[in-house]
Amino acid sequence: MQPIKPIKLGSNKTNTTEKLTSAEMGKLWATYMGNSMGKCILGYYLQQVEDEDIKTLLKNALKLCVEFMNTIEGIFTKENFPIPKGFTEKDVNLNAPRLFQDEFYVHYLKYTSKAGMSIYNIAIPLVYRKDVKEFFRYCMDSTMDLMEQIKEILMNKGLIIKPPLIPTPENVEFVHQDFLNGFFGHVRPLHALEITHLYDIIENNATSRALINAFSQVAKDEEIRKLFKRGKDIITNNTEDYIKKLHKENLPTPSFLDDLVTSSTFSPFSDKLMLFHKMDMFTIKIRTFGNAMAVNGRHDIGLIFANALMKNSGFVHNAAKIMIEKDWFEKPPVAADREN
């Protein structure tokens, strides 16, 4: 497996007198926070991994985390922007017993790479300063390279079921009024985009459920542990609804990954890191529902996504409240308070 090339941010002629916009500040800040967390997690995974291919993959991902953080620190330092605290060696115990099997690390990297690309994808059209533009272009390109390595390992090792096959259309057709039906009358089969997003959400939820299973098993704070268990129920119930829709069409679905979590109850991560991570993952689910609902046509599928959106939003709200109560919620850049 070829290592990922080091970051290059073009010439040194960037106009440093150009101030960072709110979009540039916000996306750089979010990228730094996510990668500071990722650096802790990947560092722990590398202490446990045995498979050499997966170890190389983890090293490549960790290298990107460090590069991204160093570049953002450089930009922030030039702007006298305070470096976010994020997560440090205090939030991870590298000597903790194994909590996951090697296969889980590949699924985890696929999930988090998707999340990263969604951040960069939104950032790229909104950032204008040359160094920031080049940085996010690099983030997107290098994460896509990493994703190709992830997919290669998943396929070569037989760790994944590809999205379902459906018949090739014989000709161009236009839809009728029953295209939107989901509860009454003739209900058409799922179309390709609906299948795509159902498959994607199930795949994400399989990783998310395994992770929250592990976190609820090792969390020290009882309130956080209860929230994780509630989160697992939300993920499970929602995923079962999605699976039923695909199975009704005789289409295969990704399987759960719970067996890739060990029985260890000794936490490698701080409760702060785990709670932030799950709050972030549930936030990404909300974004995913928006993408899925935008291309959905059937009323029954739309209702499932709407209910899931409400429940996932409730989890994020409760997680945020705990983060705030414990003084763990780091404040992103904000607009000036003109009233005061």
N, C-alpha and C positions, 0 to 999 in steps of 0.2 A: 504494500500500500504506500503510495507516494505521500510524503508530508506536504502539508499545506504551505504555500509560499508566504514569506513574511510580508507584513503590511508596508505599502509605499504610499505616501501621501503627496506625491507630485513635487513641485519645486518649492523653494523657500520664499517665493515671492507673494505668498498669501497676504492680503491686506489686513494686517492685525488691528488697524484702527476701526474696522467694521465690527460693530457690536453684535453679540449673539441675539437673535430674535427669540421670542417666547417658544416657538416651535423647536428651535435648535437647542435651547436650554433644556426644555422638557424631555426631548427624545434622548439627548446625551445623558441627562440625569437618570432616566429610566433604564437606559442601556448599561450605565455604570452599576446601578443597584442590582439588576438582574445578573450581571456577570460577576459581581463580587460574591453573590450567593452561589452562582455556578462554580466559581473557583473553589469554594469550600467543599461543595458536594463532590465535584470531580476529583479533588485531592483525596477524599475518603475512598471513593470508588477505586482509585488506582492502588490503594493499599491492599485491596481485596482481590482484584481481578487476576485470573489465572490464564484465560485464553489470550494468546499472543496477538491475534488480530483485533480483538476487542480492546486490549490494552493499548495498541497503537491508535485506535479510534479515540479512546479517552484522552490520550496524550495530545492528539491533534485538537480536540475540543478544548482542553485546558489551555493549550497554547493560544488559541483564539481568545479565550477569556482574558488572559493576561495582556495580550496585545491590545484588545479593545479598552481595557481599563487604563493601561499606560497612555494610550493616545488621548483618551478623554481627560486624564489628569493633566496632560500637557496643555490641552486647549483651555481647561478651567484655570490652570495656574497663570497663563498669559492674561486671562480676563479677571484675575483676582476673585474668581468664583470659588467658594469654599468646597473642598473635596468632600463628597458625601461619605458618611461613616460606613454605610452599607453593612457588610459582614466581614468578620476577621477570623483569625485563628481561634479566638475565644468561642466562636460559634460552631466549631467542629472538633471532634475527638478522633484523630486519625488512627488511634489504637483501639477503637471500639470493635467488638466482634462483627463478623459479617452479618449484614442485614438483608442483602439481596444476592441472588445468583447472577452469574455473569450475563446471561441472556437479557436480564432486565435492563442492564446498562445500555444496550443497543436501542431497545424500545424507548427508554427514557431520553436518550439523545435525539431520537427522531421527534419525540413530542416537543422537547425544548427548542429544537432547531426550527420547527414550524412556528413556535411562539416568537422566536427571535426574528424570523423573516417577516412576520406580520408587523412587528414594530418598525423594521427597516423599510418595509414596503410603504407604510404610511408616511415615514419621515422623508423619504427621497424627494417626493414632489413639493415638500413644504420647506426644505432647507435651501439657503442661497449662498452662504459663505463658502468660499472655495474649499477650505480645509475640512469643513463639516460635510460638504457634499461628497468629497472624495472619501471621507471616512465611512459614511453610510453606504456608498457604493461598494467599498471594500467589504464592509460587514455583510452585505447581501451576497456578493459574489463568493466570498470565502465560506459562508454558511451554506450556500448551495453546493459548493464543492464537498463540504462535510456531509451534506445530505446524500450526495451520490455515493460516498463511501459507506454511509449507514445502510442505504438500500442494497448495496452490493453484498454487505455482510449478511443482512437479513435474508436475501435470496439464496446466497451460496450455502448458508448454514440451515436453510429450510425453516426459518423462524417466523415466517409471515405468510398469510394468505393474501394474494393480490386482490384488488377490487374485482367484483363479479363481472363475468362476461354476459353480454346481452346480444340479441340478434342484430345484424346490420340492416338498417332500413332498406326496403326495396325501392321506395320512391319518396318524393317530397309530399307531405300531407299537411293540412291545416286542421286545427283543433275545433271542436264544437263546444257547446255550453256545458256538457257533462265533464269537460276537462277539469273543472274545479271541484267536482263532487268528491266527497270523502266519507260521508255518513249515509246519504240516501241516494236512491237511483243507481244507475250504472256507475261503478267506480273503476276507472281505468287503471292499468298497471303503472307502477312507478316509472317515471322517465329517468334518463341517464343522470341528470344533475341532482335529482332527489336521491338517487342511489348513491351518488358520489359523496354527498354531504352526510347521509346517514352512515355510510361506511367510515368516513373520516371521523365523525363524532364517536362512533363505537370504538374505533382504534385508539383515539385519544383517551376515552373513558376507561379503557382497559388498563392503560398505564397509570392514569390518575387514581383509579381504584386501588391498584396494587400499592401505590405510593402512600395513599392516605391510610390504607390498612397497616402498613409498616409504621407510619407516624403515630397512629392511635395506639399501637402496641408499645411504643417506647416513650411517648410524651410523659413528662413528669407532672405537669399541672393538670388537675382533674377537670377544670372547666374547658381547657383546650382539648383534652382527650375526648370529652363528651361532644364537643363541636366536631371533631374529626369523625367520630362515629356517626353523627348526624349527616355529615358530608358524604360518608360512604353510602348511607341509605339513599341519599339523593342521587348519587351517581348510579347506584345499582338499579333503582326503580326507573330512572330515565333510560338507562341503557337497555333494560328489558323491553321497554316500549319500542325502541328503535329496532332491536333484534326481531321482534315480532313482525314488524312491517316488512323487513327483508325476507324473513323465513316464509311469510305468507306468499311471497312471489317465488319461493323455492331458490332463493339466493343465499350464498354463504356469507358468514360474518366473521370478523376477527374474534378470537377467543380471549377470555379473561387471563390475567397473568398472576393471579394470587399465589400460585404455587412457586413463584420465583422469589417470594418473601420468606426469609428464614423465621425461626421461632425465637430469635433473640429479643430480649426486652431491655437491652442496654443501648441507650440512645447515642448515635454518633453525632447528632446535631442538637443545637440549642432549641428550646421551645420557640424562641423568637424566630429563628430561621425557618423552622417547619411551618409555623403559622403564616408567616409572610409568603412562603412558597405556595401553600395551598390557597391562600387568598388570591395570589397572583394567577394560579392555575384556573380558579373559578372565574376570575375576571376574563381570562382568555376564552373560556367556554362561552361567556356572554357574547363576546365578539364573534365567535364561531356561529352561534345561533343566528346572529344578524345576517351573516353571509348565507346561511342555509335558508332562512326565511325569504330572502330576496329572490331566490330562484325556485322556491317551492310553489306548486300550483294547487295541490289538494288541501281541502279544508281540514281533514283529520290530521295530516302531518303538521300543518300550521298550528293547530291547537296544542299538539304535543310539544312543539318548540316553545310556544308561548308559556305553557305551564312550567317547562324546564327553566326558561328564562327567569320567571318569578322566583322559583325555589333557589336557583343559583345566586340570584341577586340577594336573597335573604341570607345565604351563607356568607357572602362577601361583607354584607353589612355587619353581621355579628362578629366576624373575624376582625374587621376594622375597629369595632368597639373595644374588643379585648386588647388589640395592639395599642390603641390610644390610652386605655386605662393603665397599661403596664409601661407607658412611656417608651414604646418600641417603634411608634409610627413616625418615620422620618419624613419631614415636610418637603414636598417638591417646591421648585421655584414658583412664586406667586406674583400677581400684579400688585401695583402700589395701592395702598388703602387710602383713597382720595378723601374719604369721609373724615379721616383723622389726620 
